[in-house]
Amino acid sequence: MRAHQIMTRKVVTVKADTSIRDAADIMLQYHISGLPVVDDTGSLIGIVSEGDFICRSEIGTQTPRIRWLDFLMGPGKSAVDFVHEYGRKVSEVMTRDDLCTATEDMPLEELVRLMERRSVKRLPVVRGATLVGIVTRTDLLRAVASLSRDIPDPTADDDHIRSRVISSIEKNEWQPVQLGVTVRDGIVHLSGMITDERFRQATIVASENVSGVKLVHDHLYLFDAMSGISFRSPEDEDWAKTG
């Protein structure tokens, strides 16, 4: 399998001038741990993740100043730390140098090795410089859980079905957040987050109406914004009980 066959295409992103507070709110709202940063043309220019919010002045977790270390390293390191701890915009805390990315046709085994080597939880997928998707550990887990090894890799027909399913769902207001669609031999596996249980059946029906779809498996989880609790799909709950 390749990156484009499991990646999330509708990526939640921020701009460089987005405030730190807004970026944190977006990550909480969408239940994600990292955000690609793009410019006005959609080109990837950085990544901001939950790790960038650990040492912050708002919560009193700034890096302790060690005078002898500051003396050895000079004031440059202190200046960088200050910007990261007190900066108010995404551009001031994001990772921008040596970004780790994948291409759409990158084999999953190569993609996984890259994630392990660079110790990253997510890998933006780019076409040239333009962000076209993202692969996270959740996407990889979904691929492992839903697709058995003895079934051949997705065919060109499966890829076309996947594209049609995504298009059929994403044009609606009730579309799941971080929609994931995997197809093998015409069997569709849906994943992502819904905030209203009524969205589940609508998403399933939209998939079932796509030509070539034989069966739809529901792995959509329900996120309750009031409690902050996530609930597995009924299908996954049944599987867990029998497993």
Secondary structure, DSSP 8 states (H G I E B T S, - for coil): -BGGGT-BSS---B-TTSBHHHHHHHHHHHT-SEEEEE-TTSBEEEEEEGGGGSS-GGGT------HHHHHHH-HHHHHHHHHHHH--BGGGTSB-SS---EETT-BHHHHHHHHHHHT-SEEEEEETTEEEEEEEHHHHHHHHHH--TTS----HHHHHHHHHHHHHHHTSTT--EEEEEEEETTEEEEEEEESSTHHHHHHHHHHHTSTT--EEEEEEEEEETTTTEEE--HHHHHHHHH-
